[in-house]
Amino acid sequence: MGNLAERLRAFSTNRWLVFVAAMWLQSMAGIGYLFGAISPVVKAALGYNQRQVAALGIAKDLGDCVGFLAGTLSAMLPAWAMLLIGAVQNFLGYGWLWLIVTKQAPALPLSMMCVLIFVGTNGETYFNTTSLVTCIQNFPKSRGPTVGILKGFAGLSSAILTQLYAVLHTPDHATLVFMVAVGPSLVALGLMFVIRPVGGHRQVRPSDKNSFMFIYSICLLLASYLVGVMLVQDFLNLSDNVVTSLTVILFILLISPIAIPVTLSFFSKTEYPSPTEEALLSEALKGEASTSQEKEDQPELILSEVEEEKSKEIDSLPPSERRRRIADLQAKLVQAAARGGVRIRSRPHRGENFTLMQALVKADFWLIWLSLLLGSGSGLTVIDNLGQMSQAAGFQDAHNFVSLTSIWNFLGRVGGGYFSEIIVRERAYPRHIALALAQILMAAGHFLFAMAWPGTMYMGTFLVGLGYGAHWAIVPAAVSELFGVKHFGAMYNFLTVANPTGSLIFSGLIASNFYDYEAEKQAHRHQSSVLPSPRLLHGLGLLSDGPLKCEGAVCFVVSSLIMSVFCVMGAGLSLLIVHRTKRVYSRLYRSSVR
């Protein structure tokens, strides 16, 4: 009994349990990507035109990307409190929206509707921040795979929620809004005491690599399965029992990663660090905590070059002796710096730690920001307008395209992080070369949307979704390499503002205006040709007192071509970043390619 109680305790504090729980939370947290599916419902219920829908989309983008408050509170509040705040915001914003759409609450002015969308979607920033910060603390030596997998599941969430919606077999599309309000909030509340720091730095095991590979396999299998399910449901009329069975299999795939903490806790020999290593880890942790505030007020010393030039004799020393010698060397360098014997640069160079204000005066930072704006902003415009784009192309149901784009977004994040890591590790070459390729693919996708050839909706969503996802795997990693990780949170939050800024330009000013212009032209054309039949015009939704609808490729042809051109410009900026940072990457990764 005592052994079982000990293993249960080990299971409850296993960092892989926290990671799997964070994956489940993220699989429900990407609610912003469902806007393309719920916007037609809101537009029809409230009688909005496309400009008003675009305003709601911009409010959603701001709520999804502006996480300054969540980032600040994450250092002050426990994880459960962060998840509670996110759950309340999500339920309040989208729950009220559901009441308005179903006529159970009076409609609000457009400005207040934007506030509701902002508040509801901003709950996602608390889910994302808590998951990422907690898991990075538990996996300090595996940040790349950890962030990539979590962000990938956030990208898959709209496909997962859409599949759950298909099980309900309801013709009421407002039910999807209700699912967005309730689903993520319930999952966050259910996991609020599981997702937390558990001293993961003490749980490093040789089997960690295999565990990550198992989760990567599940991710790819899950994405492939969802693609197959969505395509089958799109082309075939499946029975309710078959749809339910397909969703049960989806749940099994989502739950399967729990096998890792179960196996490690109950069916494997527990491996603990030796007493000496445990003491050294404790001392190191205490030392870092006690001196963290002091380091903020001291000039920074870069010791990476000293570590790169250490001799083979140092490598042969026991870990404890090696740590002691490094600590002695650090103490000597600090003393020498205090006496003026070591020259300390007042301004950091690229590859070292910058503050946000220091980064804002660097041309490379703004080039990255502009490239992100052009690429991800145009991709987000497609995601937000998929409902209207699919309807204009003759498809009645936009849910499948929203789900497929979610899956391509996931694959773009996983693939972008994986291949860009190969580029920097094996070639010591700037990872922005991978982003340039992704932006060229997005340009091709926008061009296909403009041409509206048969099947281009599927190919266009594939290319745009893939490229959009790659941005959020490549750009954060590149910024952390060029400007350091010490103040990465502030810089990352500033970079995410490029997303709603791009959406404001491409969706709010370009796509929506062209859409409404063409819709008004079609309405006047129908009105002049069928003057004796106003009832018919009302039925078609073409009169000016109802929501205008545009049909055909003409609705988005100009805006798609404009976004294609801007993606090419974004690729040019990415290549300029590559040219400017070649030497930096060569210096940072020269030892890994020897």
N, C-alpha and C positions, 0 to 999 in steps of 0.2 A: 504493500500500500504506500509505504514511504517512497519507494522508487517511482511509482505512478504519480504521486503528488509532485515529486521533483521534476518529472518530465512534463507534467501539465504546466508547472511554473515556467519551465524552460520554453514551452510552446507559446505561452502568453507573452513572453518577452523576446521571442525570436524576431530578428530584424526582417527575415523573409516574410513572416506573417504580416508585419507592418507594410512591407512593400506590396504584397498581394492585395491587402486591404486598400492601399492607395490606388492600385490599378483598378479595383472595382469602383472606387469613388470617381476616378477620372473617366471611367467608361460611361458615367452619367453626367459628368461635369461640363462637357462641351456643348452646352445648350445654345450658345451663340450660333453654331453652325446649322441649327434647325430653323433659323429665321426664314430661309428660303421656302420652307414648307408651310410655315404658319402665316407668312405675310399675305398670301391670297385670301386666307380666312379673315384676317383683320381688315383687309381692303374691301372685301365684299360686305362684311358686317357693318362697317362704319362709313362706307361710301367714299373712301379716299381715292384720290388720283395718285399717279405714280410719284409725283414730287413729295406728297405727304408720306407715302410708304418709304421713300428714300430717307426722309427725315427720321422716321422710326428706326430705319436700318443704321443710320449714323449714330443715333442714341444708343442702339445696341452695341455698336462697335466701340463707342467710348466706354460703356459699362464693362465690356469684355477686356479692354486693354488698359484702362487707367486703374492701376493697382497700387498707387502710391500709399494710400491709407492701409491697405492690406499688408504691404511690405513693411510699413512702419510698425503696425500692431503685431506682426509676427515675432518681433524681437521683444515684445512686452507681455503678450498673452500666451497661455498654454494652447496646445493644438486643439483641444476640445472646444475652447471658447471661440477660436477662429472658425471652426466648422459650424458652430451654433450660429454665429453671426451670418455666415454665408447661407445657411439653410433658411434663416428668417428672411433675409433679403430676397432669396430666390422665390420663396413661397408668397411673400407679400407682393412682389412685382408681377409675377406671372399669374398668381391666383386672382388678383384684381383684374388683370387683363382678361382672364377666362370669364369672370363674372360679367364684364362689359360685352365681350363677344357673344355670350349666350343671352344677353338682354336681361340679366338678373341684377345689373347695376347700371346706372345711367352713364352714358358716354361722357367722356371728359374732353376738354379742349386739347388740341394737338400737342401743345407744350406739356401738358400734364401727362398725356399718353407717352411722350418721350421720356418723362421722368420715371414713369412706371417701368418702361423697357430698360432704362438705365439701371434702376435699382435692382430689378430682377436679374439682369445679366451680370451686374457687378458682384453678385454672390459667387459667381464662378471664379473670380479672382481670389477669393478666400479659400475655395477648394484647391485651386492650382497652387497657390502660395504655400498652404499647409502641407500638401502632398510633396511638393518639390523640396522645401526646406527640411522637412522631417526625414525624407529618404536620403537626401544628400548628407545629413548628419549621420545617418545609420550606415551609409555606404560612401565614406569619404574618399576611398581609393577607386571607386567605380562610378564616378559622376556622369561620364558620357553615356554608358548603357542605361543608367538609372533615369536620367532626364529624357533620353530618347524614347524609352518604353512608356514612361508616364505621359509624355506629350502625345505619343502615338495613340494611346487609349483615349485621350481627350478628343483626338481627331476622329476616332471611331464611334464616338458616343451618339452622334445623330443617326448613324446606320443602325445602331443597337436599339435606340428608342423608336425608330421607325418600324423596325421588325416587331417590337413589342406592341406597337399600335396596330399592326396588321392582325394580331391575334384577337383583338377586341371585336373585329368584324362589325364595326359601326360605321354608318354613312355620315355621322356627325364629325366633321373635320375639327370642330372646336375641342374635341376630346384630346387631340394632340397637344393643345395648349395646356389642358389640365394635367397631362402627363409631364410636361415640362415643369409645371409648378410643383407637382407632388413628388415625382420620381427622385430627382437629385436631392431634395430636402430630406426625404425618408432615408436614403442611403447614407447621407452625411450624418444624420442623427444616429443611425444604427452603428456607424463605425467611429464615432467621435472619441471613444475611449480606447480604440485599438490603434489608430494612427497617432503615433507619438514617438519621440526619441527613446531608444532602448539601449543606448551604449553600443551601437553597432560596430564601433572601432574595435571592440573586444571580441567580436564574433567572426573575424576573418577566418575562412576555412579554405583548404585546397580545392574543395568541391564547388566553390563559388562560380568558377568559370563555366562548369557544366550546368549549374543552375541557371545562369544567364542564357546559355544556349538553349536550354529547355523552354524558357519563357519566350525567347525569340522565335522558336519553332511554333509555339502556341499562337503567337501574334500573327505570323505569316499564315498559319492554317486558318485562323479566325478570319483574316482578311479575305483569303481565297474562298472560304465557305460563304461569307456574306456576299461576295460578288456573285457566286453561283446562285445563291438563293434569290437575290434581287433580280437577276436576269431571268430566272425561271418564273418568278412571280410576275414579271413584266410581260413575258411572251405567252404564258400558259395560264389558264383559269383553274387554279388549284382549289381543292375542297378545304373546308375549315379544318378538318382533322389533319390534313397534310401540312397546312400552315402551322398548326399547333405543334406538330411533331418536329418541324424544322426549327421552331423557336426553342423547344426543349433541348435540342442538340446544341443550339447556340448557348444556352445557359450552362450546359455541361462543359463546353469549351471555356467559358468565362470562369467557371469554378475550378477547373483542372489545375491551375498553378498552385492551389492550396496544398497539392501533393508535396511541394518542396519543404515548407516548414513542418508538415506532418512527418515526412520521412526523416528529416534532420532531428526532430525532437523525440520521436518514438521508436524509430527503426534503425538508427545508426549509432555508432559509438561516439559519445560526446567527446569532443576534443577541446581541451582548455589550454591556455598559455601556461608556460612554466611559472612558478612563483617569482623568479627573477624578472621574466618578461612582464608579468603582471605589475610588479612594483615599478618597473621602468615606464610602463604605459601610464600608470597612475601619476607618477611624478611629472611626466611630460604633459599630461592633461592639466594637472594643477598649475604647472609652470606657465602653460599657455594662457590659462584663465587669469592668473595673477598678474601677468605682464601685458595683457591685451590692451588695457587702458594706457599703460606707459608707452606702448609702441605708437599709439596715436599721436603722442606729443614729441616723439623722437624722430630724427632723420632716418630714413629707411636705408638699410644695408642689404645689397643684393649678394647672396652667398652662393648662387647657383654655379658661378664660374669656378669657385673654389672646389665645390663638390665634383664638377666635371673633370678637374685636373688631379683628383686624388690618385695616388699610386696603387698598384696591385697589392702592395703590402697592406694598405688600409682595407681593401676588400676582403682579405683573408682573416681579418680580426673578428672576434666574436661580436655579435650585435651590441652587447652592453658596452664593450670597450670602444667600439666605433662611435656610439652615441656620446660617450664621455669625452672623446677627443674632439668631436664636432662641437660639443658644448663649450669646451675650453677654448677652441678657436674662435667661436662666436664671442665669448667674453673678451678675448684679447682684441678682437676687431672693434668692439664697442669702446673699450678703453682707449685704443689708438685713435678712434674717431673723436673721442672727447678731448684728446690732447692735440688734435689737428693733424695726426699722422696719416689719416686716411681721407682722401678727398671725397666729399659727398656731394652729389649733384643736387642742386636745388630744384631742377625740373626733371621729371622722369623721361626716359626714352621709350619708344614703342617696344612692347614686350615686357614692360615693367608696370607697376601699379600706379594708375592714374585715379584722381578724384573725378567726379562728374564735371566740375568746372574746368579742370585741366584738359579733359577730353573734348570739351565743347570748343576749345580754341584750336583743335587739330583738324586739318583738312580731311584726313582719312576717316575720322568719325562722321563727319557730315556727308562724305561720299557714301559711306555705308548706309547712313540714314536715308539719303535720297534714293539709293538703289533699292532699299527695302520698301520705300514708299511707292516707287513705280511698279515693282514686282508684286509685292503682297497686296498693295492697294487695289490693283486691277483684279487680282485673284479674289479678294474679298468682295468686290463688286459683283462678280459672277455668282459667288456663293449666296449673296443677299438677294439677287434677282433671278435665281433659278426658277422660282415659281412662275414669274411672268415670261421668262425666256422659253420654258418648256411649253407653256400655253400658247405662246406666239408661234412656236414650231408645230403646233397641232397635237401636243400631248395633253391629255386631260389630268393626269396625276403627276405632280412634281416630286412626290416622295421618293420615288426610285432614283431620280437624278440627284436629289439631296443625299441619299444614302450612298450612292456610288461615289460622289465627290468626297464624302467623308472617308470612304475607304482609300481612295487615291491620295487624299491628304495624309492619311496614316502612313501609307507606303512611301510617300515623299519624305516624311520626317525620318522614318527608319532608314530608307535608302540614302537620303542626303547626308545624314550623320555618319553612316557606315562608309560610304565611298569617299567623302571628304576627309575622313580620318585616315583612310589608306593613302590619300594624296599627301597629307602632311607628314605622316609617319614614315612612309616608304620613299617619298620623293622630296621631302622638305620644301614643298611648293605651297603657295597660298591656297587655302581652301575655297576662296572666292571664285576660282576657276570652275568649281562645281556649280556655284550659284549662277554664273554666267550661262552655263549650259541649261540649267533649269529655267532661266528666264527666256532663253530662245525657244524652249519647248512651250512655255506659256504663250509666247508670241504666235507660235503656230496654232495653238488651241484657240486663241481669240480670232485668228484669221479664219479658222474653220467655222466658228460661230457666225462670222459675217457672211461666209459663202452659203451656209445653210444647205449643203448637199445632203443627200440621204445618209443617215448614220452619223452626221457630224456632231449631234448633241452628245452622243456617247463618247466619241473620240475627243471632242473638245473638253468635256468634263474630265476625262482622263488626264489630258495634258495639263490643263489649268490646275486641277487638284493636286497632281503630282508636283508641279513646280511650286505651287503655293506652300505645300507642306515642307518642301526642301528649304525654304527661306527660314523656317523656325527651328531647323536643326543646324543649319550652317552659320547663320548670322550670330546667334548667341555665343557659339563656340569661338568664332573669329574675334568677336569683341573681347572675350575673356583672354584670348591669346595676345592681342595687340595692346590692350589697355588694362590687363590684370584682373584679378578676382577679388581684390580687397574691397572695392566699391562697385562690384559687378551689379548688385541689386539695383542701385540707383541708375546706372547706365542702361540696364536692360529695360527698366520701366520707362525711361525716356525713349528708347528705341521703339517700344511697342506703340507709342503715340503715332508713329508713322502709319500704322494700320488704319485707324479711323481717319487720319488726315487724307490718306489716299482714297479711302471710301468716300469722304466728303467731296473730293474733286471728281472722281470717276463716276460715282453713283449719284451724288446729290446735285452735281452741276452738269454732268455730261449725259449719262445714260437715261436718267429720269426725264430730262428735258426733251431729248430726242424721242423717247417713248411717248410722252404726252403729246408732242407735236404730231407724230404720225397717227396716234389714236384720234386726235381731233380731226385730222384730215379724213380719216376713214369714217368718222361719225358724220361729218358734213356730206361726204360722198353718198353714204347710205340715206341720209335725210333727204337729199335732193332727188334721189332715185326712187324713194318709197315715201313720198310726202303724205299720201292718204292713210298711212298705216303707223300712227304713233305708238299703238299698242305693241306692234311688232318690234319697233325700235327699243321700247322699254324692255321687251323680252330679250333682245340681243345685248342690252346693257350699253347702248351706243348714244343715248341721249345725254345731254350735258348735266342733268340733275342726278345722274348716277355715276358709278365708277367707270371711267373710260377704259376700254379694252382695245389693244392693238393686236392684229393678227398678221402673221407672215414674217419673212426674214427682214423686211424693211424696218421692223421695230427696233432692232439692235445692230443693224449693219454698220452704221456710222460709228457708234460708240465702240463696237468691237474692233473696228479697224484702228480707231484712235488708240485703244488700249494695246493693240498689237504693236503699234509704233513705239509706244512708251515702254513696253517690255524690252524691245530691242535697245532703246536708250538705256534702260536699266542694266542690260547685259554689257553695254559699252562702259558704264560706270564701274561695273564689277571687274571688267578687264583692266580698267585704269587702277583699281585698288590692287589687283594682282601685280601690276607693274611697279607700283609704289612700295609694296611690302615684300618683294622677293627676298631682299637681304635680311629682313627681320625674320622671316620663316627659316631661311637658311641658317641663321644664328641660333634660333630657338630649337631646331630639330636636327642640327648637323650631326649630333652624336647618335641619333637613332638610325641614320642611314649609312653609318660607317661599316 
